[in-house]
């Protein structure tokens, strides 16, 4: 469980939410199977509508910037 996770210098200026999503994906081997409620639970936040919308916006921002596809 204490395996190293790869972080990239380009991630440092990102918003905290975006950084946590990229770190989660790095830990999961580059992909995640689930919905926004599952991501909330993984990140330790309640799966309320406002948290899911915030995550959705962060994922869309990462996709637009080319960090994820």
Secondary structure, 3 states (H helix, E strand, C coil): CCCCCCCCHHHCCCCHHHHHHHHHHHHCCCCCCCCHHHHHHHHCCCCCHHHHHHHHHHHHHHHHCCCCC
